Amino acid sequence: MSFSTLGLHADVLSVLDTLGYQTPTPIQLAAIPEVLAGHDVMAGAQTGTGKTAAFALPLIQRHIERALSDSGQPKAIRVLVLTPTRELAQQVHKSFVKYSQGSDLNAVVAYGGASINPQIDALNEGCDVLVATPGRLLELTMKQLIDLNTVETLVLDEADRMLDMGFIIDIERILKRLPETRQTLFFSATFNDEVFTLSKTLLREPKLIEVSERNAAATQVEQRIYEVDNKRKAALIAYLIGSKNWKQVLIFTRTKQAVDDLAKELGKDGIKASAVHGDKSQGARDRGLEEFKAGDVRVLVATDVAARGLDIEQLQYVINYELPYNAEDYIHRIGRTGRAGQDGLAISLVSSKEKYLLTDIEKLTGETFVPQWLEGFEPNPMVQEEEASSKRKPSKKTLRAKALGQGGGKAKSGKPRRR
């Protein structure tokens, strides 16, 4: 089946043809007609399967139809897309720009950690689609710099991640500024109980679309688990990258300190690495990502701030230096490879005290993993015994809060961390 069967405008089809898009993915095939029909949608699919195009294309189509019926209509924010991170906001914005070539659609992106003035200037030039993180959007509304009364469609992209990052209060504040009559779309790779609870209050008779088993990892990604002592993890990573001559590797850690420490350790082994996390300025984060994409550095080390929104063509290797405290984040991490039908390899390094996190991932995905030992990096039984006899581990909630730089599960200010 081709895109032409989905009722898309000839101009949209022409752009897709220019981009080389021939056949819609399952999520696009299922979601595009429902969005075009004006239904609320709750859609889940594995990362890398084209979720952004699944909502962007029909919304662009709607703009084209409006322009044809009333070319003199003033510009106003008709579509609002909320994302949890700056990186994802940038990616979604680029997709709207790419898919709307040849039309007069203006898409603007707004996020914290960067100067607000250029974003205000872009909004003042006219905006049809606004892609934003919750914090920056609230800043714009409180300063009365934008009017959300004209919004016709609200998109929550990676809704589960926004709730997990503590954005629920911000989302509730934003919802009070939106028209009650609107189309609402939820798109994500994972759905947890919190998302379903929120959907019941926001969506009206939504169309539930799941094109794969819920919370499943991408099938084209080979998942490999190595059991190794914590102190040997950096050496094992350097060995894998060096001995196999891997050129482009994305590595995830849980904390910002671990990102910086690992990047330095790899540098000592002659492996050039960039570090990306929430304390880095937006300019530094952008430079690190661009250097990685260009091949100027072999490794990008990041916290989960980069798990949603990184779109790197033909990225083959992802390494979990540490397993995430939230099992859903594992799916998003490894989803950075194996995109658009390509093969990928996801390696997770697991110490004895992290095995309970692996169990959580197995429960979520329905898979059973068999950890391997790599010759020369076998775990030391004495270390394992020492870890087993150590004091009782704090709760996962406390550990995750600490990893995010929060105390007691919340930021000191009671607000989510700036993204």
C-alpha positions in Angstrom: 0.0 0.0 0.0 1.3 3.5 -0.9 0.8 6.9 0.8 -1.6 7.9 -2.1 -4.2 5.5 -0.6 -4.3 7.4 2.7 -6.1 10.5 1.3 -3.1 12.8 1.5 -2.9 15.9 -0.7 -0.9 15.8 -3.9 1.6 18.4 -2.5 2.3 16.2 0.5 2.7 13.1 -1.7 5.1 15.0 -3.9 7.3 15.9 -0.9 7.2 12.3 0.3 8.2 11.1 -3.2 11.1 13.6 -3.2 12.2 12.3 0.2 12.1 8.7 -1.1 9.2 7.6 1.1 7.4 4.9 -0.8 5.5 2.8 1.6 3.9 3.9 4.9 5.0 2.1 8.0 2.3 0.2 10.0 1.9 3.1 12.5 1.5 5.6 9.7 -0.9 3.3 7.9 -3.1 3.0 11.0 -2.8 6.5 12.4 -2.9 8.9 9.4 -6.6 8.2 8.4 -7.7 8.5 12.1 -5.9 11.9 12.5 -7.3 13.1 9.2 -10.8 12.2 10.4 -10.4 14.4 13.4 -10.4 11.5 16.0 -8.5 11.6 19.3 -5.8 9.0 19.0 -3.6 7.1 21.4 -0.9 5.4 19.4 2.0 3.2 20.4 4.7 1.8 18.3 8.4 0.9 18.6 10.9 3.7 18.2 12.2 4.2 14.7 8.9 3.3 13.0 7.9 6.7 11.9 5.6 8.0 14.6 6.4 11.6 14.0 5.3 11.4 10.3 2.2 9.6 11.5 0.9 12.8 13.1 2.8 15.4 11.2 1.6 14.5 7.7 -2.1 14.6 8.4 -1.7 17.9 10.3 0.2 19.4 7.4 -2.5 18.2 5.1 -5.1 20.0 7.3 -3.1 23.2 7.0 -2.9 22.9 3.2 -6.7 22.4 3.0 -7.3 25.4 5.2 -5.0 27.6 3.0 -6.9 26.5 -0.1 -10.3 27.3 1.3 -9.3 30.7 2.9 -5.9 32.0 1.7 -6.5 35.3 3.6 -6.8 33.7 7.0 -4.2 35.1 9.5 -1.6 32.9 11.0 -2.4 31.4 14.4 -1.1 28.5 16.4 -3.4 25.6 15.3 -1.1 22.7 16.3 0.7 22.4 19.7 3.2 19.6 20.1 4.6 19.0 23.6 7.8 17.0 24.0 9.7 16.1 27.2 13.2 17.1 26.0 14.9 19.8 23.9 16.4 17.2 21.6 13.0 15.7 20.8 11.5 19.1 20.2 14.2 19.9 17.7 13.7 16.6 15.9 9.9 17.0 15.7 10.3 20.6 14.5 12.7 19.5 11.8 10.2 16.9 10.6 7.5 19.4 10.2 9.8 21.7 8.2 10.9 18.8 6.1 7.4 17.4 5.4 5.9 20.8 4.7 8.3 21.9 1.9 6.5 24.0 -0.7 3.7 25.1 1.6 3.4 28.3 3.7 3.3 26.4 7.0 5.4 28.0 9.7 6.7 25.7 12.4 8.4 27.2 15.5 10.3 25.3 18.2 10.6 26.6 21.8 12.6 25.1 24.6 14.5 26.1 27.7 18.2 26.2 28.1 18.5 28.6 25.2 17.8 32.3 24.7 14.1 33.1 24.5 14.5 36.1 22.2 15.1 34.3 18.9 12.1 32.0 19.7 9.9 35.1 20.3 11.1 36.6 17.1 10.1 33.4 15.2 6.7 33.4 16.8 6.1 37.0 15.9 6.7 36.2 12.3 3.7 33.9 12.4 3.3 30.4 13.7 1.0 27.5 12.5 2.7 24.7 14.4 4.4 25.2 17.8 6.7 22.4 19.1 7.7 23.1 22.7 8.8 21.7 26.0 6.4 22.4 28.9 8.6 24.8 30.9 9.4 27.1 28.0 5.8 27.0 26.8 4.5 28.1 30.2 7.0 30.9 30.3 5.7 32.2 27.0 2.1 32.0 28.1 2.7 33.6 31.5 4.4 36.5 29.7 1.4 36.7 27.4 3.7 36.3 24.4 1.5 33.7 22.7 -2.2 32.9 22.5 -3.2 29.2 22.7 -6.9 29.8 22.2 -6.6 29.0 18.5 -5.1 25.5 19.1 -7.1 22.9 17.3 -4.8 19.9 17.9 -2.7 19.0 20.9 0.0 16.3 20.5 1.7 14.8 23.5 4.8 13.1 22.1 6.4 10.6 24.4 3.7 11.3 27.0 5.0 8.6 29.4 8.4 10.3 29.6 6.8 13.7 30.4 4.9 12.1 33.3 8.0 10.3 34.4 10.0 13.5 34.4 7.4 15.2 36.6 5.8 17.4 34.0 2.2 16.5 35.1 1.7 19.9 36.9 3.0 21.8 33.9 0.8 19.9 31.6 -2.3 20.6 33.7 -1.5 24.3 33.7 -1.1 24.2 29.9 -4.4 22.4 29.4 -6.2 25.2 31.3 -5.0 27.6 28.6 -6.2 25.4 25.7 -9.7 25.3 24.1 -11.9 22.5 25.6 -12.9 21.5 22.1 -9.8 20.2 20.4 -8.2 17.1 18.9 -5.8 15.3 21.3 -3.1 12.9 20.1 -0.9 10.7 22.3 2.1 9.1 20.6 4.7 7.0 22.4 6.8 3.8 22.2 5.6 2.7 25.7 2.4 3.1 27.6 2.3 2.8 31.4 -0.6 3.0 33.9 0.0 6.8 34.4 -0.4 7.4 30.7 -3.7 5.5 30.5 -5.0 7.4 33.6 -4.1 10.7 32.0 -5.6 9.7 28.7 -9.0 9.1 30.3 -9.2 12.7 31.4 -7.9 14.2 28.1 -9.1 12.1 25.2 -12.6 11.7 24.0 -13.4 8.3 22.7 -9.9 7.8 21.4 -8.8 5.4 18.7 -6.3 3.1 20.3 -3.6 2.1 17.9 -0.9 -0.5 18.8 0.9 -1.9 15.8 3.2 -4.1 17.9 3.1 -5.8 21.3 2.9 -3.2 24.0 6.3 -2.1 25.4 8.2 -4.3 23.0 11.7 -3.6 21.9 12.5 -3.3 18.2 12.8 -6.8 16.7 15.7 -5.9 14.4 17.9 -5.0 17.4 20.1 -7.7 18.8 20.1 -7.4 22.6 23.3 -8.7 24.3 23.9 -8.7 28.1 27.4 -8.9 29.6 27.8 -9.5 33.3 30.8 -7.5 34.6 32.0 -5.8 37.8 31.3 -2.1 38.0 34.9 -1.2 38.1 35.6 -3.1 34.8 32.8 -1.6 32.8 34.8 1.3 31.3 37.7 -1.0 30.3 35.2 -3.4 28.7 33.7 -0.7 26.6 37.1 0.5 25.5 38.0 -3.1 24.6 34.8 -3.6 22.5 35.1 -0.3 20.6 38.8 -0.7 20.0 39.0 -4.4 19.1 36.0 -4.3 16.8 36.8 -0.9 15.4 33.3 0.5 16.0 33.1 4.0 14.6 29.8 5.3 16.0 28.6 4.2 19.5 26.0 5.8 21.7 26.4 5.0 25.4 23.9 5.6 28.2 24.5 6.2 31.9 22.1 7.0 34.7 23.8 10.1 36.1 25.5 13.2 34.8 28.6 12.5 36.8 28.9 9.1 35.2 28.6 10.7 31.8 31.6 13.0 32.4 33.6 10.3 34.1 33.2 7.8 31.4 33.9 10.3 28.6 37.2 11.1 30.3 38.1 7.4 30.8 37.5 6.7 27.2 39.6 9.7 26.2 42.5 8.2 28.2 42.2 5.0 26.1 42.4 7.1 22.9 38.7 7.0 22.2 37.3 10.5 21.5 34.0 11.0 23.2 31.4 13.8 23.7 29.3 14.1 26.8 25.6 15.2 26.8 23.4 15.7 29.8 21.0 18.1 31.4 23.7 20.4 32.9 25.3 21.1 29.6 24.2 24.2 27.8 22.1 23.8 24.7 25.0 24.9 22.6 27.3 22.3 24.1 24.7 19.6 23.6 24.1 20.6 20.0 27.9 20.6 19.3 28.4 17.2 20.9 25.6 15.7 18.9 26.8 17.3 15.6 30.3 16.1 16.2 29.0 12.6 16.8 26.8 12.6 13.7 29.7 14.0 11.6 32.1 11.3 12.8 34.4 13.7 14.5 34.0 11.7 17.7 33.5 8.0 17.9 31.4 7.9 21.1 28.5 10.0 22.5 27.9 9.4 26.2 24.5 10.6 27.5 21.9 10.4 30.2 18.3 9.5 29.4 17.8 13.1 28.4 19.1 11.9 25.0 17.1 8.6 24.8 14.1 10.4 23.3 14.8 12.7 20.4 18.1 11.4 19.0 17.6 10.4 15.4 20.9 9.3 13.9 20.8 7.5 10.6 22.3 4.0 10.5 23.5 4.1 14.1 24.5 0.5 14.8 25.7 0.3 18.4 24.1 1.3 21.7 25.6 0.4 25.0 23.9 0.6 28.4 26.8 1.4 30.7 24.2 1.2 33.5 20.7 -0.1 33.3 18.0 2.5 33.8 15.9 2.6 36.9 12.8 2.9 34.8 12.4 -0.2 32.6 10.5 1.7 29.9 13.7 3.8 29.4 15.5 0.7 28.3 13.2 0.4 25.3 13.8 4.0 24.3 17.5 3.7 24.8 18.0 0.7 22.5 15.5 2.2 20.1 18.1 4.7 19.0 19.6 1.8 16.9 17.8 -0.5 14.5 15.8 2.5 13.1 13.9 2.4 9.8 14.3 -1.3 9.4 18.1 -1.3 9.9 19.9 -3.9 12.0 21.3 -2.8 15.4 23.2 -4.1 18.4 22.3 -3.1 21.9 24.8 -4.2 24.7 24.0 -3.8 28.4 26.7 -4.1 31.1 25.2 -5.6 34.2 26.9 -5.9 37.6 25.6 -8.3 40.3 23.8 -5.5 42.2 22.0 -4.4 39.0 20.3 -7.8 38.3 17.1 -6.7 39.8 16.8 -3.9 37.2 17.3 -6.6 34.5 14.4 -8.5 36.0 12.2 -5.4 35.7 13.1 -5.1 32.0 12.3 -8.8 31.4 8.9 -8.4 33.1 8.1 -5.3 30.9 9.3 -6.8 27.6 8.3 -10.4 28.2 11.8 -11.5 27.2 14.3 -13.6 29.1 18.0 -12.5 28.9 20.9 -14.8 29.6 24.0 -12.7 30.7 27.3 -13.6 29.1 30.8 -13.5 30.4 33.4 -12.0 28.1 36.8 -13.5 28.3 39.2 -11.4 30.4 36.3 -9.5 32.0 34.7 -12.2 34.0 33.0 -11.0 37.2 35.0 -11.5 40.4 33.1 -13.8 42.9 34.6 -11.9 45.8 33.2 -8.6 44.5 29.8 -10.2 44.0 29.8 -11.5 47.6 30.9 -8.1 48.9 28.0 -6.4 47.1 25.5 -9.0 48.2 26.4 -8.5 51.9 26.4 -4.7 51.7 23.6 -2.6 53.2 20.1 -2.8 51.8 19.7 -0.9 48.6 17.5 2.3 48.6 14.3 2.2 46.7 14.3 2.6 42.9 12.3 5.8 43.3 15.0 7.2 45.5 17.8 6.1 43.2 16.0 7.5 40.1 15.5 10.8 41.9 19.2 10.9 42.8 20.1 10.2 39.2 18.0 13.1 38.0 19.6 15.4 40.6 16.5 15.5 42.8 16.0 14.9 46.4 13.2 12.7 47.8 11.8 12.1 44.3 11.2 15.8 43.5 13.3 18.7 42.6 14.0 21.1 45.5 11.8 23.7 43.9 8.9 21.2 43.5 9.2 21.6 39.7 10.6 19.3 37.1 14.2 19.8 36.0 14.7 22.2 33.1 14.8 20.4 29.7 
